[in-house]
Amino acid sequence: MFLKKEEVDQVMDQMRGTQQPDAVLEGLQAFFEDRYSCRLYGYLCDRSALGKLRLRFLVYSNEDYERFCKHTAKVSGYHEKRIRAVREEFSRLCVENQVHESYQDPSAYLAVPATVGDDLVKRVQDLAEGRIREYLNTISVICKVSFFFGTVHIFYEKDDDIEWYRTSGLSQDIEDQIMRMKSEVDEFHVCEDAGVVFTSIQTLNEKYGGSMYHYHH
């Protein structure tokens, strides 16, 4: 599920603790960890497409999302008992902390899970890509750069250059710098490192007809 940019910003601020301390979030996180052994990344109070008051509680992955779903031979949907427990705990925390007045009655709103992992990974990858491109543009022997699902593909001119720059240590220096830049922007440690691939324009042209689509697929 892809969130709006401002929603991702809000979640990241919650995770950083740069907003005012949110006792509701802290309490709800403890509830999720204790009850479901699941990390809660944040929550969003908004309205559904039909205008119904809604709480979206943000978990990381589809696997976590499925904890709050129930599938049988006849029906597939949310796990009502768990969803109700989340609403009741959220409302209790809202009353206790005197916030979100509209959410203090657990029967007054919907509660649904949403995933935030893909959004956080994309944000980190976008930040890293900008820095990495700027750095690689300073290295004259690199002819082309491509990013594909977190992997950085670096094209030298010829196949022989791949071994030449590996032996000289340039490729290792480049990879070390890329890993450093990725780690600097991945403050929440959400990206699995997909590494760096060194190839050549010669390979691209001879094996893939110069097509980046065929190269990546």
C-alpha positions as CSV (number, residue, x, y, z in Angstrom):
1,M,0.0,0.0,0.0
2,F,1.5,3.3,-1.1
3,L,1.0,6.2,1.2
4,K,1.0,9.9,0.2
5,K,4.3,11.7,0.6
6,E,3.0,13.7,3.6
7,E,1.8,10.5,5.3
8,V,5.2,8.9,4.9
9,D,6.7,12.1,6.3
10,Q,4.4,11.9,9.3
11,V,5.3,8.3,9.9
12,M,9.0,9.0,9.6
13,D,8.7,11.9,12.1
14,Q,6.8,9.6,14.5
15,M,9.6,7.0,14.2
16,R,12.3,9.6,14.7
17,G,10.6,11.1,17.6
18,T,10.9,14.6,16.1
19,Q,7.2,15.3,16.8
20,Q,5.8,15.9,20.2
21,P,6.0,12.7,22.3
22,D,2.9,10.7,21.4
23,A,1.8,8.7,24.4
24,V,-0.9,7.1,22.3
25,L,1.6,5.7,19.8
26,E,3.9,4.5,22.5
27,G,1.0,2.7,24.3
28,L,-0.3,1.2,21.1
29,Q,3.2,0.0,20.1
30,A,3.5,-1.7,23.5
31,F,0.1,-3.3,22.9
32,F,1.0,-4.6,19.5
33,E,4.3,-6.0,20.7
34,D,2.8,-7.7,23.7
35,R,-0.4,-9.0,22.0
36,Y,0.7,-9.8,18.5
37,S,4.6,-9.7,18.6
38,C,4.3,-7.2,15.8
39,R,6.0,-3.8,15.5
40,L,3.7,-0.9,14.9
41,Y,5.3,1.9,12.9
42,G,2.6,4.6,13.3
43,Y,-1.0,5.4,12.8
44,L,-3.1,7.8,10.7
45,C,-6.4,9.2,11.6
46,D,-8.4,10.1,8.5
47,R,-11.6,9.2,6.6
48,S,-12.4,6.4,4.2
49,A,-13.5,7.0,0.6
50,L,-17.1,6.9,1.8
51,G,-16.4,9.5,4.5
52,K,-16.3,7.2,7.5
53,L,-14.0,8.1,10.3
54,R,-11.0,5.7,10.1
55,L,-7.9,4.6,11.9
56,R,-5.1,3.2,9.8
57,F,-2.5,1.4,11.9
58,L,0.7,0.9,10.1
59,V,2.7,-2.4,10.1
60,Y,5.7,-3.1,8.0
61,S,5.0,-6.0,5.6
62,N,2.2,-8.0,4.0
63,E,3.1,-10.8,6.4
64,D,2.3,-8.5,9.3
65,Y,-0.8,-7.2,7.5
66,E,-2.1,-10.8,7.3
67,R,-2.1,-11.1,11.1
68,F,-5.2,-8.9,11.0
69,C,-7.0,-10.8,8.3
70,K,-9.0,-14.0,8.4
71,H,-9.5,-16.4,5.5
72,T,-11.9,-19.3,5.4
73,A,-13.4,-21.3,2.6
74,K,-16.4,-19.0,2.5
75,V,-15.1,-15.6,3.3
76,S,-11.9,-13.5,3.3
77,G,-11.6,-10.3,5.2
78,Y,-10.3,-8.7,8.4
79,H,-10.0,-10.6,11.6
80,E,-12.8,-8.8,13.5
81,K,-11.7,-9.9,17.0
82,R,-8.2,-8.4,16.5
83,I,-9.5,-5.3,14.7
84,R,-11.9,-4.7,17.6
85,A,-9.1,-5.2,20.1
86,V,-7.1,-2.5,18.3
87,R,-10.0,-0.1,18.3
88,E,-10.7,-0.6,22.0
89,E,-7.0,-0.1,22.9
90,F,-6.7,3.0,20.7
91,S,-9.8,4.5,22.2
92,R,-8.7,3.7,25.7
93,L,-5.4,5.5,25.1
94,C,-7.1,8.4,23.5
95,V,-9.4,8.8,26.6
96,E,-6.4,8.4,29.0
97,N,-4.4,11.0,27.2
98,Q,-7.3,13.3,26.3
99,V,-6.6,13.4,22.5
100,H,-8.4,12.5,19.3
101,E,-11.8,13.1,20.8
102,S,-13.6,11.7,17.8
103,Y,-11.8,8.4,18.4
104,Q,-12.6,7.9,22.1
105,D,-15.6,5.7,21.3
106,P,-14.4,2.5,19.7
107,S,-17.7,2.1,17.8
108,A,-17.4,5.4,16.1
109,Y,-14.8,4.6,13.5
110,L,-13.2,2.0,11.3
111,A,-9.8,0.5,12.0
112,V,-7.8,-1.1,9.2
113,P,-4.2,-2.3,8.8
114,A,-1.9,-0.7,6.2
115,T,1.7,-1.5,5.3
116,V,4.4,1.1,5.3
117,G,7.5,-1.0,4.4
118,D,7.4,-0.4,0.7
119,D,7.0,3.3,1.2
120,L,9.9,3.5,3.6
121,V,12.1,1.4,1.3
122,K,11.2,3.6,-1.7
123,R,11.9,6.8,0.2
124,V,15.4,5.5,1.3
125,Q,16.1,4.3,-2.2
126,D,15.2,7.6,-3.7
127,L,17.4,9.5,-1.3
128,A,20.3,7.2,-1.8
129,E,19.9,7.2,-5.6
130,G,20.3,11.0,-5.8
131,R,23.5,11.0,-3.7
132,I,24.9,8.0,-5.6
133,R,24.3,9.5,-9.0
134,E,26.0,12.7,-8.0
135,Y,29.0,10.8,-6.8
136,L,29.2,8.4,-9.8
137,N,29.0,11.4,-12.2
138,T,32.4,12.5,-11.0
139,I,34.1,9.3,-12.2
140,S,34.9,9.7,-15.9
141,V,35.4,6.0,-16.7
142,I,31.7,5.2,-15.8
143,C,29.6,5.4,-19.0
144,K,26.2,4.6,-17.6
145,V,24.4,4.0,-14.3
146,S,21.1,2.2,-13.7
147,F,19.2,1.5,-10.5
148,F,16.9,-1.6,-10.4
149,F,15.2,-2.8,-7.3
150,G,17.9,-1.4,-5.0
151,T,20.8,-2.8,-7.1
152,V,23.2,-0.3,-8.6
153,H,24.4,-1.3,-12.1
154,I,27.6,0.4,-13.2
155,F,28.6,0.3,-16.9
156,Y,32.2,0.7,-17.9
157,E,33.0,1.0,-21.7
158,K,34.4,-2.5,-22.4
159,D,34.3,-5.9,-20.9
160,D,38.1,-5.7,-20.3
161,D,37.5,-2.7,-18.1
162,I,35.5,-4.7,-15.6
163,E,38.6,-6.8,-14.7
164,W,41.0,-3.9,-15.1
165,Y,39.1,-1.7,-12.6
166,R,38.5,-4.6,-10.3
167,T,42.2,-5.4,-10.1
168,S,43.1,-1.7,-9.7
169,G,40.8,-1.4,-6.7
170,L,38.6,1.3,-8.3
171,S,35.5,-0.9,-8.3
172,Q,35.9,-1.8,-4.7
173,D,36.3,1.9,-3.8
174,I,33.2,2.7,-5.7
175,E,31.2,-0.1,-4.0
176,D,32.4,1.0,-0.6
177,Q,31.3,4.5,-1.2
178,I,27.9,3.4,-2.4
179,M,27.4,1.2,0.6
180,R,28.4,4.1,2.9
181,M,25.9,6.4,1.2
182,K,23.1,3.8,1.4
183,S,23.7,3.3,5.1
184,E,23.7,7.0,5.8
185,V,20.2,7.5,4.5
186,D,18.8,4.2,5.7
187,E,18.3,5.5,9.2
188,F,15.6,2.9,10.0
189,H,17.4,0.0,8.6
190,V,14.6,-1.0,6.2
191,C,16.5,-1.8,3.1
192,E,18.1,-5.1,2.3
193,D,21.3,-4.4,0.5
194,A,21.0,-5.5,-3.1
195,G,24.6,-4.7,-3.9
196,V,26.5,-3.3,-6.9
197,V,26.9,-4.9,-10.3
198,F,29.8,-3.9,-12.6
199,T,29.2,-4.5,-16.3
200,S,29.9,-2.8,-19.6
201,I,28.4,-1.0,-22.5
202,Q,29.9,-3.7,-24.7
203,T,27.9,-6.4,-22.9
204,L,24.8,-4.3,-23.1
205,N,25.1,-3.9,-26.8
206,E,26.3,-7.4,-27.7
207,K,24.1,-9.5,-25.4
208,Y,21.0,-7.3,-25.1
209,G,21.0,-5.2,-28.3
210,G,21.5,-2.0,-26.3
211,S,18.1,-2.5,-24.6
212,M,18.0,-1.7,-20.8
213,Y,14.6,-3.5,-20.7
214,H,16.1,-6.8,-21.9
215,Y,19.2,-6.3,-19.7
216,H,17.1,-6.0,-16.5
217,H,14.6,-8.7,-17.5
